[in-house]
Amino acid sequence: MGGIIRERQGVPLSIGGVEDHVHALVGWRTDAAIADLLRHLKTRSSRWVHETIGIPEFAWQEGYAVFSVSKSHTERVKLYIQNQREHHRTRSFKEELIALLDAHGVEYDARYVFD
């Protein structure tokens, strides 16, 4: 995934996840849409999983969540990404995402948070 991000002129700062999701902390350009990066990242990584690892049923969910992070919180976010397995022993990703959206006043339709 880091190579795909670099190919699009982004900077992968930390990438990690568990069975049902991935987090990527990315330094991104100001002249390109993050939606374009995510579309490319999902397409290319899916192809790699299908062809290289041989898991034909692998698929990303349709949506994604993107949050900006201030420079002063970068190290904290890197640690969070590195400790995903430990983190989700007590709280599912869905619970965590909804709590994050609620805490920051982000409006969403719960029917579409996960497909």
Secondary structure, DSSP 8 states (H G I E B T S, - for coil): -HHHHHHTT-EEEEEEEETTEEEEEEE--SSS-HHHHHHHHHHHHHHHIIIII--TT----S--------GGGHHHHHHHHHTHHHHTTTS-HHHHHHHHHHHTT----GGGT--
